[in-house]
């Protein structure tokens, strides 16, 4: 568990270093590293599924007062993140950097340190998410439930929740609602007995609509300010 969290943090920092000290687009850097790490997982696993037996079973399957442990962990992470982003200098600096990095630097914000911290924390939380998924499934399979398909679903949830991919705007509550919407759509498809092949189609369609809606909202907001 500790190694997974540390490794996730290190990978996040490496992404942060590449993004901060080069002109490569962040999405390209993170997509490239994700693809690279998918390949590393295949090499480490030798293409096979590895079971962890009953280890971490309690975290992934047990409940307290009817509430799953995983849901408790997820809600705690969301609450802490929301409070930090809303009520701390670090959170305000992060939004300022996302809005306009050059202006943020002129305002006295240590942009480099803040960006590296953000990428490091993202890596840590990604490691935690991986551990949560592992505890739930009881096994690890390269190219299985996790991987690029899950990462793109996460991006979809964030965009659907109103976060701008350009930076500077977004809320934790919006992201949570985006996740709920994707879950509802997936569950509805299952209940209506649609093929599972329709799920990525629905995610892509919802993401496209949300992205267009976000851009239209941003354009209207800009016109209103002028």
C-alpha positions in Angstrom: 0.0 0.0 0.0 2.8 2.4 1.0 4.8 1.6 -2.1 1.7 2.1 -4.4 1.1 5.6 -2.9 4.8 6.6 -3.1 5.1 5.3 -6.7 1.9 7.2 -7.7 3.3 10.4 -6.1 6.7 9.9 -8.0 4.9 9.4 -11.3 2.8 12.5 -10.7 5.9 14.5 -10.0 7.6 13.3 -13.1 4.6 14.4 -15.2 4.7 17.7 -13.3 8.4 18.2 -14.1 7.9 17.5 -17.8 4.9 19.8 -18.0 6.5 22.6 -16.0 9.8 22.7 -17.7 8.8 22.0 -21.3 6.1 23.5 -23.6 4.4 20.1 -24.1 0.7 20.2 -23.5 -0.2 18.6 -20.2 -2.8 16.3 -21.7 -0.2 14.9 -24.1 2.3 14.3 -21.3 -0.2 12.5 -19.1 -1.6 10.5 -22.0 1.9 9.4 -23.0 2.8 8.4 -19.5 -0.5 6.5 -19.1 0.2 4.5 -22.3 3.7 3.8 -21.2 2.6 2.6 -17.8 0.0 0.4 -19.4 2.8 -1.3 -21.3 4.9 -1.6 -18.1 1.9 -3.3 -16.4 1.8 -5.8 -19.2 5.5 -6.5 -18.8 5.3 -6.9 -15.0 2.2 -9.1 -15.2 3.4 -11.0 -18.3 -0.1 -10.4 -19.6 -1.8 -12.5 -16.9 -4.2 -11.7 -14.1 -2.7 -11.7 -10.6 -5.0 -12.4 -7.6 -4.4 -10.9 -4.1 -6.7 -13.5 -2.4 -8.3 -12.2 0.7 -5.8 -9.4 1.2 -7.6 -6.0 1.4 -10.9 -7.7 1.2 -12.4 -5.7 4.1 -11.6 -2.4 2.4 -13.2 -3.4 -0.9 -16.2 -5.3 0.3 -17.1 -4.6 4.0 -19.5 -2.0 5.3 -20.0 0.1 8.4 -23.6 0.8 9.3 -24.6 -0.3 5.8 -22.1 2.1 4.1 -19.3 0.6 2.1 -15.8 1.5 3.3 -14.8 2.5 -0.2 -17.7 5.1 -0.3 -16.5 6.5 3.0 -12.9 6.8 1.7 -14.2 8.5 -1.5 -16.4 10.9 0.3 -13.6 11.9 2.8 -11.3 12.6 -0.1 -13.9 14.7 -1.9 -14.6 16.7 1.3 -11.0 17.4 2.0 -10.3 18.3 -1.6 -13.3 20.6 -1.7 -12.3 22.4 1.5 -8.7 22.8 0.4 -9.7 24.2 -3.1 -12.4 26.5 -1.6 -10.9 27.9 1.6 -7.1 27.8 1.4 -4.4 29.9 -0.3 -3.2 26.8 -2.1 -6.6 26.2 -3.6 -7.0 29.8 -4.8 -3.5 29.7 -6.2 -4.4 26.6 -8.2 -7.4 28.2 -9.7 -5.3 31.4 -10.5 -2.7 29.3 -12.3 -5.3 27.5 -14.3 -7.0 30.8 -15.2 -3.8 32.5 -16.4 -0.4 31.2 -15.4 1.5 34.3 -16.5 -0.7 36.6 -14.5 -0.4 34.2 -11.5 3.4 34.4 -11.7 3.3 38.2 -11.9 1.0 38.2 -8.8 3.8 36.6 -6.7 2.5 32.9 -6.8 5.3 30.3 -6.9 3.8 28.7 -10.0 6.5 26.0 -10.3 6.2 24.8 -6.7 2.4 24.8 -6.9 2.2 22.9 -10.2 4.6 20.2 -8.9 2.6 19.9 -5.7 -0.6 19.5 -7.7 0.8 16.8 -9.9 2.3 15.0 -6.9 -1.0 15.0 -5.1 -2.8 13.9 -8.2 -0.4 10.9 -8.4 -1.0 10.1 -4.7 -4.7 10.1 -5.2 -4.4 8.0 -8.4 -2.4 5.5 -6.3 -5.1 5.5 -3.7 -7.8 5.0 -6.4 -5.8 2.0 -7.8 -5.7 0.5 -4.3 -9.4 1.0 -3.9 -10.1 -0.7 -7.2 -7.7 -3.6 -6.4 -9.4 -4.2 -3.0 -12.8 -4.2 -4.7 -11.8 -6.7 -7.5 -9.4 -8.8 -5.6 -7.1 -9.1 -8.6 -5.0 -7.0 -11.0 -5.3 -7.4 -14.7 -3.3 -5.3 -17.2 -5.7 -3.8 -19.8 -8.7 -4.9 -17.8 -11.0 -2.7 -15.7 -8.4 0.0 -15.2 -6.3 1.6 -18.0 -7.0 4.3 -20.5 -10.7 3.4 -20.7 -11.2 4.2 -17.0 -9.0 7.3 -17.2 -11.0 8.7 -20.1 -14.2 8.0 -18.2 -12.8 10.1 -15.3 -12.0 12.9 -17.7 -15.6 12.7 -19.0 -17.0 12.9 -15.4 -14.8 16.0 -14.7 -15.9 17.8 -17.9 -19.6 16.8 -17.4 -19.3 18.3 -13.9 -18.4 21.7 -15.4 -14.7 21.8 -15.0 -12.9 23.6 -17.9 -10.1 21.7 -19.5 -8.4 25.0 -20.1 -8.2 25.5 -16.3 -9.4 28.1 -13.9 -12.9 26.9 -13.3 -14.5 23.8 -11.7 -15.9 22.4 -8.5 -15.6 19.1 -6.6 -19.4 18.9 -6.3 -19.7 19.2 -10.0 -17.2 16.4 -10.6 -19.1 14.2 -8.1 -22.4 14.8 -9.9 -20.7 14.0 -13.2 -19.6 10.7 -11.8 -23.2 10.0 -10.6 -24.6 10.9 -14.0 -22.2 8.4 -15.7 -23.1 5.8 -13.2 -26.8 6.3 -13.7 -26.5 6.1 -17.5 -24.4 2.9 -17.2 -26.9 1.4 -14.8 -29.9 2.4 -17.0 -28.3 0.6 -20.0 -27.8 -2.5 -17.9 -31.4 -2.4 -16.6 -32.7 -1.9 -20.2 -30.7 -5.0 -21.2 -28.5 -3.1 -23.7 -25.2 -4.6 -24.7 -22.2 -3.5 -22.6 -20.7 -2.3 -25.9 -23.1 0.7 -25.8 -21.5 2.0 -22.6 -18.4 3.6 -24.2 -20.8 5.1 -26.8 -22.9 6.7 -24.1 -19.8 8.0 -22.3 -18.5 9.6 -25.5 -21.9 11.1 -26.4 -22.4 12.6 -22.9 -18.8 13.9 -22.9 -19.3 15.6 -26.3 -22.5 17.2 -25.3 -21.0 18.4 -22.0 -17.8 19.8 -23.7 -19.9 21.7 -26.3 -22.2 23.0 -23.5 -19.2 24.2 -21.4 -17.7 26.1 -24.4 -21.1 27.7 -25.1 -21.5 28.7 -21.5 -17.9 30.2 -21.4 -18.6 32.1 -24.6 -21.8 33.6 -23.2 -20.1 34.5 -19.9 -17.3 36.3 -21.9 -19.9 38.2 -23.9 -21.8 39.2 -20.8 -18.6 40.6 -19.1 -17.8 42.6 -22.2 
